[in-house]
Amino acid sequence: MFGVVFPDHTFPLDATAFAQVAPNSWLLDFSTLSLPSTPRSAVVFLLPPAAAALPPGKAVAVYYQAAANRPFAFLGALGPTRPSATFRLPEAGDEPEPPAGPAKLGVAVEDAAALPPAPEEQRAERVALRVGENLFNFMQSFCAADGGKLIVPTDIMDRWFRKFQERAKKDPSYLKNFDF
């Protein structure tokens, strides 16, 4: 039905490497693998027959647990229109207690509508919001107020984009400031 590859660590592993923990859920315990180190990413894929057989409105959700004493984090979902994806595996983090136990990768067939947005989609939204705020603040510096409306010069977008490009060229880390 599905498989996983840890770049630079393993050959493709199929669903038989996972333990079925519920009728529609599987778990891969990293302690069962002989990995030289904890992988930083995973490529999860659906085999073509599984992608085609997935019921309408369902998706294959992918979760990751960095250590046994950490919660599972939703990484994203697969389906007929997105049969494979590369997911960055988060580290155990700065919790008060040190990470204990092996990492795990979980896969489950769930209702697509009930799944949260993937972390990369949330990041893109945050970046777009920050860029929009930057543009708005720039426009405010040139505007006149007329009954709650902004009146700006017609070339405001060109001016803003030139300034944005110049700052990015001068300071390569400038664009990193747009991510929370």
Residue frames as qw, qx, qy, qz and C-alpha x, y, z in Angstrom:
[[0.000, 0.882, 0.471, 0.000, 0.00, 0.00, 0.00],
 [0.014, 0.984, -0.143, 0.106, 2.73, 2.52, 0.97],
 [0.851, 0.019, -0.166, 0.497, 6.44, 2.80, 1.60],
 [0.234, -0.963, 0.094, 0.097, 9.13, 5.05, 2.99],
 [0.762, 0.319, -0.151, 0.543, 12.71, 5.96, 2.17],
 [0.408, -0.862, 0.019, 0.301, 15.05, 7.79, 4.52],
 [0.569, 0.782, -0.190, 0.170, 17.47, 9.59, 2.17],
 [0.254, 0.664, -0.624, 0.323, 21.10, 8.57, 2.75],
 [0.442, -0.380, 0.676, -0.450, 19.99, 5.92, 5.28],
 [0.601, 0.075, 0.776, -0.177, 17.87, 3.12, 3.77],
 [0.042, -0.098, -0.788, -0.606, 16.56, 1.45, 0.72],
 [0.521, -0.252, -0.191, -0.793, 12.80, 1.76, 0.25],
 [0.106, 0.044, 0.908, -0.403, 10.84, 0.08, 3.03],
 [0.371, -0.317, -0.600, -0.633, 7.34, -1.14, 2.23],
 [0.592, -0.498, 0.007, -0.633, 4.37, -1.44, 4.56],
 [0.891, -0.174, -0.414, 0.065, 5.67, -4.77, 5.93],
 [0.449, 0.226, -0.459, 0.733, 8.31, -2.79, 7.89],
 [0.314, -0.360, 0.180, -0.860, 5.45, -1.08, 9.76],
 [0.031, -0.202, -0.927, 0.316, 3.43, -2.64, 12.59],
 [0.308, -0.480, -0.486, -0.662, -0.33, -2.37, 12.10],
 [0.071, -0.015, -0.661, 0.747, -1.67, -0.82, 15.32],
 [0.463, 0.400, 0.450, -0.650, -5.30, -0.33, 14.22],
 [0.683, 0.459, 0.566, 0.055, -7.34, -1.28, 11.14],
 [0.490, 0.814, 0.153, 0.272, -6.21, 1.88, 9.28],
 [0.162, -0.931, 0.315, -0.092, -3.03, 2.82, 11.18],
 [0.914, 0.133, -0.191, 0.333, 0.59, 1.65, 10.96],
 [0.343, -0.908, 0.240, 0.027, 3.68, 2.52, 12.97],
 [0.787, 0.399, -0.309, 0.354, 7.38, 2.26, 12.14],
 [0.624, -0.763, 0.100, 0.136, 9.56, 2.09, 15.25],
 [0.383, 0.823, -0.413, 0.070, 13.03, 3.39, 14.36],
 [0.450, -0.566, 0.680, -0.119, 14.63, 1.02, 16.87],
 [0.876, 0.159, 0.453, -0.043, 13.76, -1.85, 14.49],
 [0.658, 0.735, -0.060, 0.151, 15.99, -0.31, 11.82],
 [0.739, -0.330, 0.069, 0.584, 19.77, -0.30, 11.80],
 [0.293, 0.903, 0.107, 0.296, 20.28, 3.39, 11.06],
 [0.612, 0.139, -0.290, 0.722, 23.64, 5.08, 11.69],
 [0.040, -0.118, -0.318, 0.940, 21.82, 8.20, 12.94],
 [0.303, 0.602, 0.625, -0.395, 18.31, 9.59, 13.19],
 [0.364, 0.418, 0.532, 0.640, 17.14, 10.63, 9.72],
 [0.013, -0.321, -0.144, 0.936, 16.36, 14.28, 9.10],
 [0.528, 0.277, -0.168, -0.785, 13.79, 13.59, 6.38],
 [0.471, 0.117, 0.874, -0.034, 11.54, 10.84, 5.05],
 [0.363, 0.167, -0.498, -0.769, 10.06, 10.26, 1.62],
 [0.458, 0.191, 0.796, -0.347, 6.69, 8.58, 2.06],
 [0.309, 0.212, -0.560, -0.739, 4.89, 7.24, -1.00],
 [0.758, 0.177, 0.442, -0.445, 1.73, 5.42, -1.98],
 [0.321, -0.053, 0.844, 0.426, 2.03, 2.54, -4.40],
 [0.251, 0.021, -0.435, -0.864, -0.11, 3.19, -7.53],
 [0.395, -0.359, -0.803, -0.264, -2.80, 0.58, -6.72],
 [0.307, -0.480, -0.620, 0.539, -3.21, 2.02, -3.20],
 [0.007, 0.250, -0.008, -0.968, -3.47, 5.60, -4.44],
 [0.338, -0.104, -0.591, -0.725, -6.18, 4.54, -6.90],
 [0.473, -0.369, -0.798, -0.061, -8.05, 2.49, -4.28],
 [0.125, -0.134, -0.499, 0.847, -8.14, 5.22, -1.64],
 [0.052, 0.686, 0.726, -0.011, -11.83, 5.99, -0.94],
 [0.118, 0.669, 0.192, 0.708, -13.10, 9.47, -1.90],
 [0.394, -0.819, 0.002, -0.418, -12.62, 11.97, 0.91],
 [0.862, -0.466, 0.065, 0.190, -9.85, 9.92, 2.52],
 [0.340, 0.816, -0.426, 0.193, -6.13, 10.67, 2.76],
 [0.863, -0.127, -0.339, 0.353, -3.08, 8.92, 4.15],
 [0.237, -0.938, 0.147, -0.206, -1.90, 11.09, 7.04],
 [0.746, 0.226, -0.417, 0.468, 1.77, 10.97, 8.06],
 [0.489, -0.851, 0.057, -0.185, 2.85, 11.59, 11.66],
 [0.620, 0.377, -0.513, 0.458, 6.22, 11.65, 13.41],
 [0.661, -0.748, -0.025, -0.057, 7.19, 11.17, 17.05],
 [0.327, 0.763, -0.489, 0.267, 10.77, 12.32, 17.73],
 [0.125, 0.258, -0.863, 0.415, 10.99, 10.28, 20.96],
 [0.355, -0.376, -0.854, -0.055, 8.65, 8.05, 22.94],
 [0.228, -0.578, -0.539, 0.569, 8.06, 10.82, 25.49],
 [0.053, 0.261, -0.180, -0.947, 7.15, 13.40, 22.82],
 [0.604, 0.470, 0.444, -0.467, 3.77, 13.88, 21.11],
 [0.561, 0.304, 0.627, 0.448, 3.16, 12.85, 17.51],
 [0.086, 0.571, -0.091, -0.812, 3.41, 15.75, 15.04],
 [0.684, 0.591, 0.420, -0.077, 1.34, 15.86, 11.85],
 [0.400, -0.337, 0.470, 0.711, 3.68, 16.12, 8.84],
 [0.350, 0.332, -0.368, -0.795, 1.21, 16.10, 5.95],
 [0.740, 0.214, 0.558, -0.309, -1.00, 13.85, 3.87],
 [0.060, -0.216, 0.793, 0.567, -0.87, 11.78, 0.71],
 [0.628, 0.422, 0.489, -0.434, -3.61, 10.91, -1.75],
 [0.724, 0.440, 0.478, 0.232, -4.30, 10.26, -5.42],
 [0.345, 0.916, 0.041, 0.202, -3.26, 13.80, -6.41],
 [0.020, -0.803, 0.541, -0.247, -0.17, 13.76, -4.16],
 [0.964, -0.084, -0.242, -0.067, 1.04, 10.15, -4.00],
 [0.787, -0.087, -0.259, 0.552, 4.44, 10.99, -2.50],
 [0.081, -0.949, 0.059, -0.301, 6.10, 13.69, -0.46],
 [0.592, 0.179, -0.490, 0.615, 9.33, 14.46, 1.34],
 [0.483, -0.825, -0.200, -0.214, 8.82, 15.40, 4.97],
 [0.212, 0.562, -0.548, 0.581, 11.33, 17.07, 7.26],
 [0.703, -0.409, -0.574, 0.094, 11.49, 15.17, 10.54],
 [0.206, -0.856, 0.162, -0.446, 11.50, 17.54, 13.53],
 [0.392, 0.286, -0.733, 0.476, 14.03, 17.04, 16.30],
 [0.458, -0.438, -0.741, 0.224, 13.07, 16.10, 19.86],
 [0.122, -0.827, -0.173, -0.520, 13.22, 19.75, 20.95],
 [0.175, 0.377, -0.529, 0.740, 14.03, 21.58, 24.16],
 [0.682, -0.542, -0.366, -0.328, 11.61, 19.92, 26.54],
 [0.408, -0.737, 0.422, -0.334, 12.43, 19.96, 30.27],
 [0.806, -0.261, 0.531, -0.002, 12.99, 16.21, 30.22],
 [0.030, -0.480, 0.722, 0.497, 15.47, 14.65, 27.79],
 [0.741, 0.219, -0.365, -0.520, 14.14, 12.60, 24.87],
 [0.432, -0.258, 0.845, -0.178, 13.55, 8.97, 25.83],
 [0.691, 0.290, 0.652, -0.112, 12.77, 6.02, 23.61],
 [0.407, 0.046, 0.630, 0.660, 12.91, 5.57, 19.87],
 [0.302, 0.325, -0.144, -0.884, 11.44, 7.82, 17.21],
 [0.436, 0.326, 0.838, -0.012, 8.40, 6.57, 15.31],
 [0.201, 0.130, -0.421, -0.875, 6.75, 7.29, 11.96],
 [0.400, 0.337, 0.769, -0.368, 3.00, 6.81, 11.82],
 [0.183, 0.017, -0.595, -0.782, 0.75, 6.40, 8.79],
 [0.274, 0.354, 0.786, -0.425, -3.06, 6.37, 8.98],
 [0.011, -0.391, -0.651, -0.650, -5.99, 6.49, 6.56],
 [0.031, -0.474, -0.538, 0.696, -8.17, 9.38, 7.77],
 [0.286, 0.836, 0.468, 0.012, -10.84, 11.80, 6.57],
 [0.508, 0.300, 0.117, 0.799, -9.05, 14.40, 4.44],
 [0.132, -0.770, -0.212, -0.588, -11.34, 17.21, 5.58],
 [0.679, -0.722, -0.131, -0.014, -10.49, 16.59, 9.24],
 [0.788, -0.044, -0.069, 0.611, -6.72, 16.90, 8.79],
 [0.184, -0.869, -0.027, 0.459, -4.94, 20.11, 9.81],
 [0.526, 0.825, -0.206, 0.001, -2.87, 22.05, 7.27],
 [0.889, 0.055, -0.146, 0.430, 0.62, 20.66, 6.77],
 [0.484, -0.675, -0.029, 0.556, 3.46, 22.54, 8.50],
 [0.400, -0.026, 0.399, 0.825, 4.93, 23.68, 5.16],
 [0.004, 0.670, 0.548, 0.501, 1.55, 25.19, 4.20],
 [0.403, -0.849, -0.292, 0.181, 1.39, 26.99, 7.54],
 [0.522, -0.407, 0.170, 0.731, 4.92, 28.33, 6.98],
 [0.264, 0.318, 0.507, 0.756, 4.00, 29.63, 3.52],
 [0.185, -0.821, -0.481, -0.246, 0.98, 31.40, 5.00],
 [0.498, -0.741, -0.120, 0.434, 3.13, 33.03, 7.71],
 [0.456, -0.149, 0.330, 0.813, 5.67, 34.23, 5.14],
 [0.105, 0.549, 0.556, 0.615, 2.91, 35.62, 2.88],
 [0.324, -0.861, -0.390, 0.023, 1.40, 37.44, 5.86],
 [0.514, -0.593, 0.047, 0.618, 4.75, 39.00, 6.78],
 [0.347, 0.108, 0.456, 0.812, 5.43, 40.11, 3.19],
 [0.063, -0.719, -0.558, -0.408, 1.93, 41.60, 3.02],
 [0.424, -0.824, -0.246, 0.284, 2.51, 43.48, 6.29],
 [0.495, -0.310, 0.235, 0.777, 5.80, 44.82, 4.90],
 [0.183, 0.387, 0.542, 0.723, 4.03, 46.07, 1.75],
 [0.234, -0.823, -0.495, -0.151, 1.21, 47.64, 3.77],
 [0.482, -0.707, -0.095, 0.509, 3.64, 49.48, 6.06],
 [0.400, -0.070, 0.379, 0.832, 5.57, 50.74, 3.03],
 [0.038, 0.578, 0.583, 0.569, 2.36, 51.95, 1.39],
 [0.345, -0.828, -0.417, 0.146, 1.27, 53.73, 4.58],
 [0.467, -0.477, 0.048, 0.743, 4.42, 55.84, 4.53],
 [0.161, 0.039, 0.463, 0.871, 3.36, 57.33, 1.16],
 [0.065, -0.562, -0.773, -0.287, -0.39, 57.58, 1.64],
 [0.208, -0.173, 0.146, -0.952, -2.88, 60.23, 2.36],
 [0.102, 0.316, 0.894, -0.299, -6.01, 59.40, 4.30],
 [0.337, -0.062, -0.285, -0.895, -9.42, 60.04, 2.78],
 [0.752, -0.174, 0.034, -0.635, -12.27, 58.76, 4.90],
 [0.783, -0.268, 0.545, -0.132, -10.48, 55.56, 5.99],
 [0.881, 0.445, 0.119, 0.109, -9.13, 54.80, 2.50],
 [0.558, -0.466, 0.348, 0.591, -5.46, 54.69, 1.55],
 [0.558, 0.828, 0.033, -0.046, -4.51, 56.87, -1.38],
 [0.646, -0.449, 0.423, 0.450, -1.09, 55.92, -2.71],
 [0.193, 0.625, -0.474, -0.589, 0.99, 56.74, -5.81],
 [0.887, 0.320, -0.059, -0.329, 0.25, 54.53, -8.82],
 [0.644, 0.490, -0.571, 0.137, 3.83, 53.20, -8.92],
 [0.528, -0.625, 0.438, -0.373, 3.83, 52.11, -5.27],
 [0.981, -0.053, 0.188, -0.023, 4.18, 48.39, -6.07],
 [0.733, 0.547, -0.178, 0.363, 7.23, 49.02, -8.28],
 [0.030, -0.767, 0.411, -0.492, 8.85, 51.18, -5.60],
 [0.751, -0.459, 0.373, -0.295, 8.19, 48.60, -2.90],
 [0.983, 0.133, 0.085, 0.090, 9.47, 45.70, -4.98],
 [0.525, 0.672, -0.302, 0.427, 12.68, 47.56, -5.90],
 [0.280, -0.692, 0.468, -0.474, 13.30, 48.35, -2.21],
 [0.916, -0.223, 0.267, -0.201, 12.53, 44.72, -1.29],
 [0.897, 0.369, -0.080, 0.230, 15.01, 43.43, -3.91],
 [0.266, 0.746, -0.382, 0.476, 17.72, 45.89, -2.86],
 [0.527, -0.596, 0.455, -0.401, 17.45, 44.90, 0.81],
 [0.978, -0.035, 0.196, -0.065, 17.54, 41.21, -0.10],
 [0.746, 0.542, -0.199, 0.332, 20.68, 41.73, -2.22],
 [0.022, 0.742, -0.436, 0.509, 22.44, 43.72, 0.52],
 [0.371, -0.356, 0.721, -0.464, 21.51, 41.31, 3.31],
 [0.458, 0.045, -0.827, -0.324, 20.91, 37.67, 2.30],
 [0.161, -0.227, -0.876, 0.394, 19.45, 36.95, 5.76],
 [0.285, 0.056, 0.082, -0.953, 16.78, 39.66, 5.25],
 [0.619, -0.069, -0.525, -0.580, 14.35, 37.18, 3.73],
 [0.461, -0.130, -0.841, 0.251, 14.75, 34.84, 6.72],
 [0.066, 0.061, 0.460, -0.883, 13.17, 37.59, 8.86],
 [0.537, -0.022, -0.253, -0.805, 9.88, 36.96, 7.08],
 [0.687, -0.171, -0.697, -0.113, 9.47, 33.54, 8.68],
 [0.562, -0.674, 0.181, -0.444, 8.31, 33.28, 12.29]]
